[in-house]
Amino acid sequence: MSVVSYVVEESGFLPLHDGSASAEIQAGCGVSKKAFKQAIGALYRNRRIVFEDCGIRRVPNC
């Protein structure tokens, strides 16, 4: 499952970010921290997510 799918499932917010611990990312998304950072980087460049202090949020209408 993709990172954006997790964000959608969590009502548009995922309480993880690039500074989260590897174990948290693995437990929350089932991917490595490297894969997570690559995925959120691509989503951010495509303006599908925004970074907040305590996680990432899906941009509406994406």
Backbone atoms as SQL, in Angstrom:
CREATE TABLE atoms (id INTEGER PRIMARY KEY, chain TEXT, resi INTEGER, resn TEXT, atom TEXT, x REAL, y REAL, z REAL);
INSERT INTO atoms VALUES
  (1, 'A', 1, 'MET', 'N', 0.854, -1.180, 0.000),
  (2, 'A', 1, 'MET', 'CA', 0.000, 0.000, 0.000),
  (3, 'A', 1, 'MET', 'C', 0.892, 1.233, 0.000),
  (4, 'A', 2, 'SER', 'N', 0.474, 2.240, -0.706),
  (5, 'A', 2, 'SER', 'CA', 1.284, 3.448, -0.818),
  (6, 'A', 2, 'SER', 'C', 1.115, 4.352, 0.401),
  (7, 'A', 3, 'VAL', 'N', 2.065, 5.240, 0.571),
  (8, 'A', 3, 'VAL', 'CA', 2.021, 6.189, 1.687),
  (9, 'A', 3, 'VAL', 'C', 0.791, 7.074, 1.581),
  (10, 'A', 4, 'VAL', 'N', 0.456, 7.535, 0.384),
  (11, 'A', 4, 'VAL', 'CA', -0.726, 8.390, 0.231),
  (12, 'A', 4, 'VAL', 'C', -1.992, 7.623, 0.608),
  (13, 'A', 5, 'SER', 'N', -2.030, 6.319, 0.375),
  (14, 'A', 5, 'SER', 'CA', -3.188, 5.520, 0.785),
  (15, 'A', 5, 'SER', 'C', -3.336, 5.531, 2.299),
  (16, 'A', 6, 'TYR', 'N', -2.204, 5.445, 3.004),
  (17, 'A', 6, 'TYR', 'CA', -2.258, 5.520, 4.466),
  (18, 'A', 6, 'TYR', 'C', -2.758, 6.880, 4.923),
  (19, 'A', 7, 'VAL', 'N', -2.330, 7.926, 4.257),
  (20, 'A', 7, 'VAL', 'CA', -2.781, 9.268, 4.617),
  (21, 'A', 7, 'VAL', 'C', -4.289, 9.378, 4.411),
  (22, 'A', 8, 'VAL', 'N', -4.787, 8.853, 3.320),
  (23, 'A', 8, 'VAL', 'CA', -6.230, 8.892, 3.044),
  (24, 'A', 8, 'VAL', 'C', -6.992, 8.088, 4.084),
  (25, 'A', 9, 'GLU', 'N', -6.496, 6.907, 4.426),
  (26, 'A', 9, 'GLU', 'CA', -7.153, 6.078, 5.434),
  (27, 'A', 9, 'GLU', 'C', -7.204, 6.771, 6.793),
  (28, 'A', 10, 'GLU', 'N', -6.225, 7.556, 7.093),
  (29, 'A', 10, 'GLU', 'CA', -6.146, 8.246, 8.381),
  (30, 'A', 10, 'GLU', 'C', -6.818, 9.617, 8.329),
  (31, 'A', 11, 'SER', 'N', -7.869, 9.750, 7.561),
  (32, 'A', 11, 'SER', 'CA', -8.630, 10.997, 7.431),
  (33, 'A', 11, 'SER', 'C', -7.780, 12.153, 6.930),
  (34, 'A', 12, 'GLY', 'N', -6.812, 11.855, 6.085),
  (35, 'A', 12, 'GLY', 'CA', -6.007, 12.906, 5.487),
  (36, 'A', 12, 'GLY', 'C', -4.795, 13.322, 6.286),
  (37, 'A', 13, 'PHE', 'N', -4.531, 12.673, 7.423),
  (38, 'A', 13, 'PHE', 'CA', -3.379, 13.031, 8.247),
  (39, 'A', 13, 'PHE', 'C', -2.649, 11.778, 8.692),
  (40, 'A', 14, 'LEU', 'N', -1.336, 11.805, 8.610),
  (41, 'A', 14, 'LEU', 'CA', -0.505, 10.698, 9.077),
  (42, 'A', 14, 'LEU', 'C', 0.487, 11.251, 10.089),
  (43, 'A', 15, 'PRO', 'N', 0.472, 10.731, 11.320),
  (44, 'A', 15, 'PRO', 'CA', 1.341, 11.291, 12.369),
  (45, 'A', 15, 'PRO', 'C', 2.792, 10.814, 12.262),
  (46, 'A', 16, 'LEU', 'N', 3.297, 10.705, 11.057),
  (47, 'A', 16, 'LEU', 'CA', 4.690, 10.339, 10.811),
  (48, 'A', 16, 'LEU', 'C', 5.300, 11.397, 9.900),
  (49, 'A', 17, 'HIS', 'N', 6.620, 11.550, 9.965),
  (50, 'A', 17, 'HIS', 'CA', 7.327, 12.491, 9.104),
  (51, 'A', 17, 'HIS', 'C', 8.736, 11.976, 8.915),
  (52, 'A', 18, 'ASP', 'N', 9.571, 12.699, 8.187),
  (53, 'A', 18, 'ASP', 'CA', 10.914, 12.210, 7.879),
  (54, 'A', 18, 'ASP', 'C', 11.800, 12.089, 9.111),
  (55, 'A', 19, 'GLY', 'N', 11.428, 12.709, 10.217),
  (56, 'A', 19, 'GLY', 'CA', 12.195, 12.597, 11.448),
  (57, 'A', 19, 'GLY', 'C', 11.717, 11.496, 12.379),
  (58, 'A', 20, 'SER', 'N', 10.672, 10.778, 11.983),
  (59, 'A', 20, 'SER', 'CA', 10.140, 9.691, 12.808),
  (60, 'A', 20, 'SER', 'C', 11.132, 8.530, 12.856),
  (61, 'A', 21, 'ALA', 'N', 11.060, 7.758, 13.917),
  (62, 'A', 21, 'ALA', 'CA', 11.941, 6.606, 14.076),
  (63, 'A', 21, 'ALA', 'C', 11.611, 5.528, 13.042),
  (64, 'A', 22, 'SER', 'N', 12.625, 4.792, 12.643),
  (65, 'A', 22, 'SER', 'CA', 12.451, 3.725, 11.656),
  (66, 'A', 22, 'SER', 'C', 11.400, 2.718, 12.093),
  (67, 'A', 23, 'ALA', 'N', 11.397, 2.371, 13.382),
  (68, 'A', 23, 'ALA', 'CA', 10.439, 1.397, 13.895),
  (69, 'A', 23, 'ALA', 'C', 9.006, 1.911, 13.787),
  (70, 'A', 24, 'GLU', 'N', 8.808, 3.199, 14.041),
  (71, 'A', 24, 'GLU', 'CA', 7.472, 3.798, 13.917),
  (72, 'A', 24, 'GLU', 'C', 6.981, 3.746, 12.467),
  (73, 'A', 25, 'ILE', 'N', 7.868, 4.067, 11.545),
  (74, 'A', 25, 'ILE', 'CA', 7.505, 4.063, 10.121),
  (75, 'A', 25, 'ILE', 'C', 7.201, 2.647, 9.664),
  (76, 'A', 26, 'GLN', 'N', 8.029, 1.697, 10.069),
  (77, 'A', 26, 'GLN', 'CA', 7.817, 0.299, 9.704),
  (78, 'A', 26, 'GLN', 'C', 6.490, -0.216, 10.257),
  (79, 'A', 27, 'ALA', 'N', 6.186, 0.117, 11.498),
  (80, 'A', 27, 'ALA', 'CA', 4.933, -0.329, 12.111),
  (81, 'A', 27, 'ALA', 'C', 3.724, 0.367, 11.497),
  (82, 'A', 28, 'GLY', 'N', 3.860, 1.638, 11.184),
  (83, 'A', 28, 'GLY', 'CA', 2.738, 2.403, 10.666),
  (84, 'A', 28, 'GLY', 'C', 2.440, 2.171, 9.201),
  (85, 'A', 29, 'CYS', 'N', 3.477, 2.037, 8.387),
  (86, 'A', 29, 'CYS', 'CA', 3.287, 1.936, 6.933),
  (87, 'A', 29, 'CYS', 'C', 3.786, 0.631, 6.329),
  (88, 'A', 30, 'GLY', 'N', 4.601, -0.087, 7.069),
  (89, 'A', 30, 'GLY', 'CA', 5.113, -1.349, 6.543),
  (90, 'A', 30, 'GLY', 'C', 6.219, -1.185, 5.517),
  (91, 'A', 31, 'VAL', 'N', 6.889, -0.027, 5.521),
  (92, 'A', 31, 'VAL', 'CA', 8.001, 0.211, 4.602),
  (93, 'A', 31, 'VAL', 'C', 9.209, 0.706, 5.389),
  (94, 'A', 32, 'SER', 'N', 10.369, 0.642, 4.759),
  (95, 'A', 32, 'SER', 'CA', 11.578, 1.136, 5.415),
  (96, 'A', 32, 'SER', 'C', 11.550, 2.661, 5.474),
  (97, 'A', 33, 'LYS', 'N', 12.387, 3.212, 6.331),
  (98, 'A', 33, 'LYS', 'CA', 12.446, 4.673, 6.446),
  (99, 'A', 33, 'LYS', 'C', 12.912, 5.288, 5.136),
  (100, 'A', 34, 'LYS', 'N', 13.859, 4.637, 4.456),
  (101, 'A', 34, 'LYS', 'CA', 14.356, 5.153, 3.182),
  (102, 'A', 34, 'LYS', 'C', 13.229, 5.206, 2.148),
  (103, 'A', 35, 'ALA', 'N', 12.452, 4.133, 2.041),
  (104, 'A', 35, 'ALA', 'CA', 11.342, 4.093, 1.081),
  (105, 'A', 35, 'ALA', 'C', 10.282, 5.126, 1.447),
  (106, 'A', 36, 'PHE', 'N', 10.028, 5.292, 2.747),
  (107, 'A', 36, 'PHE', 'CA', 9.051, 6.282, 3.217),
  (108, 'A', 36, 'PHE', 'C', 9.492, 7.689, 2.833),
  (109, 'A', 37, 'LYS', 'N', 10.772, 8.009, 3.073),
  (110, 'A', 37, 'LYS', 'CA', 11.275, 9.346, 2.745),
  (111, 'A', 37, 'LYS', 'C', 11.231, 9.602, 1.238),
  (112, 'A', 38, 'GLN', 'N', 11.527, 8.584, 0.440),
  (113, 'A', 38, 'GLN', 'CA', 11.442, 8.741, -1.011),
  (114, 'A', 38, 'GLN', 'C', 9.999, 8.993, -1.438),
  (115, 'A', 39, 'ALA', 'N', 9.064, 8.256, -0.838),
  (116, 'A', 39, 'ALA', 'CA', 7.647, 8.397, -1.194),
  (117, 'A', 39, 'ALA', 'C', 7.113, 9.770, -0.791),
  (118, 'A', 40, 'ILE', 'N', 7.398, 10.214, 0.439),
  (119, 'A', 40, 'ILE', 'CA', 6.864, 11.507, 0.846),
  (120, 'A', 40, 'ILE', 'C', 7.551, 12.645, 0.104),
  (121, 'A', 41, 'GLY', 'N', 8.809, 12.439, -0.285),
  (122, 'A', 41, 'GLY', 'CA', 9.494, 13.453, -1.087),
  (123, 'A', 41, 'GLY', 'C', 8.821, 13.629, -2.440),
  (124, 'A', 42, 'ALA', 'N', 8.466, 12.521, -3.069),
  (125, 'A', 42, 'ALA', 'CA', 7.788, 12.575, -4.363),
  (126, 'A', 42, 'ALA', 'C', 6.402, 13.188, -4.216),
  (127, 'A', 43, 'LEU', 'N', 5.684, 12.818, -3.168),
  (128, 'A', 43, 'LEU', 'CA', 4.350, 13.384, -2.936),
  (129, 'A', 43, 'LEU', 'C', 4.433, 14.887, -2.682),
  (130, 'A', 44, 'TYR', 'N', 5.439, 15.312, -1.944),
  (131, 'A', 44, 'TYR', 'CA', 5.614, 16.737, -1.656),
  (132, 'A', 44, 'TYR', 'C', 5.948, 17.521, -2.931),
  (133, 'A', 45, 'ARG', 'N', 6.851, 16.982, -3.742),
  (134, 'A', 45, 'ARG', 'CA', 7.216, 17.657, -4.995),
  (135, 'A', 45, 'ARG', 'C', 6.012, 17.770, -5.934),
  (136, 'A', 46, 'ASN', 'N', 5.121, 16.785, -5.885),
  (137, 'A', 46, 'ASN', 'CA', 3.909, 16.810, -6.711),
  (138, 'A', 46, 'ASN', 'C', 2.758, 17.543, -6.034),
  (139, 'A', 47, 'ARG', 'N', 3.042, 18.175, -4.899),
  (140, 'A', 47, 'ARG', 'CA', 2.074, 18.966, -4.130),
  (141, 'A', 47, 'ARG', 'C', 0.839, 18.165, -3.720),
  (142, 'A', 48, 'ARG', 'N', 1.064, 16.902, -3.340),
  (143, 'A', 48, 'ARG', 'CA', -0.045, 16.063, -2.884),
  (144, 'A', 48, 'ARG', 'C', -0.123, 16.013, -1.365),
  (145, 'A', 49, 'ILE', 'N', 0.971, 16.404, -0.667),
  (146, 'A', 49, 'ILE', 'CA', 0.986, 16.461, 0.790),
  (147, 'A', 49, 'ILE', 'C', 1.662, 17.746, 1.233),
  (148, 'A', 50, 'VAL', 'N', 1.420, 18.109, 2.496),
  (149, 'A', 50, 'VAL', 'CA', 2.135, 19.202, 3.138),
  (150, 'A', 50, 'VAL', 'C', 2.677, 18.682, 4.459),
  (151, 'A', 51, 'PHE', 'N', 3.787, 19.228, 4.873),
  (152, 'A', 51, 'PHE', 'CA', 4.395, 18.844, 6.143),
  (153, 'A', 51, 'PHE', 'C', 3.864, 19.733, 7.248),
  (154, 'A', 52, 'GLU', 'N', 3.538, 19.120, 8.374),
  (155, 'A', 52, 'GLU', 'CA', 3.133, 19.847, 9.572),
  (156, 'A', 52, 'GLU', 'C', 4.073, 19.459, 10.698),
  (157, 'A', 53, 'ASP', 'N', 3.968, 20.121, 11.832),
  (158, 'A', 53, 'ASP', 'CA', 4.869, 19.854, 12.955),
  (159, 'A', 53, 'ASP', 'C', 4.823, 18.399, 13.424),
  (160, 'A', 54, 'CYS', 'N', 3.669, 17.803, 13.397),
  (161, 'A', 54, 'CYS', 'CA', 3.538, 16.461, 13.966),
  (162, 'A', 54, 'CYS', 'C', 3.159, 15.399, 12.939),
  (163, 'A', 55, 'GLY', 'N', 3.360, 15.671, 11.645),
  (164, 'A', 55, 'GLY', 'CA', 3.058, 14.668, 10.637),
  (165, 'A', 55, 'GLY', 'C', 2.906, 15.255, 9.252),
  (166, 'A', 56, 'ILE', 'N', 2.226, 14.504, 8.401),
  (167, 'A', 56, 'ILE', 'CA', 1.970, 14.971, 7.045),
  (168, 'A', 56, 'ILE', 'C', 0.469, 14.963, 6.783),
  (169, 'A', 57, 'ARG', 'N', 0.014, 15.892, 5.959),
  (170, 'A', 57, 'ARG', 'CA', -1.400, 16.022, 5.650),
  (171, 'A', 57, 'ARG', 'C', -1.577, 16.024, 4.138),
  (172, 'A', 58, 'ARG', 'N', -2.590, 15.306, 3.693),
  (173, 'A', 58, 'ARG', 'CA', -2.927, 15.248, 2.270),
  (174, 'A', 58, 'ARG', 'C', -3.535, 16.581, 1.857),
  (175, 'A', 59, 'VAL', 'N', -3.145, 17.060, 0.701),
  (176, 'A', 59, 'VAL', 'CA', -3.716, 18.287, 0.146),
  (177, 'A', 59, 'VAL', 'C', -5.094, 17.916, -0.386),
  (178, 'A', 60, 'PRO', 'N', -6.124, 18.682, -0.052),
  (179, 'A', 60, 'PRO', 'CA', -7.481, 18.369, -0.535),
  (180, 'A', 60, 'PRO', 'C', -7.515, 18.256, -2.056),
  (181, 'A', 61, 'ASN', 'N', -8.395, 17.401, -2.532),
  (182, 'A', 61, 'ASN', 'CA', -8.626, 17.171, -3.968),
  (183, 'A', 61, 'ASN', 'C', -7.458, 16.494, -4.658),
  (184, 'A', 62, 'CYS', 'N', -6.707, 15.662, -3.912),
  (185, 'A', 62, 'CYS', 'CA', -5.615, 14.888, -4.527),
  (186, 'A', 62, 'CYS', 'C', -5.875, 13.422, -4.348);
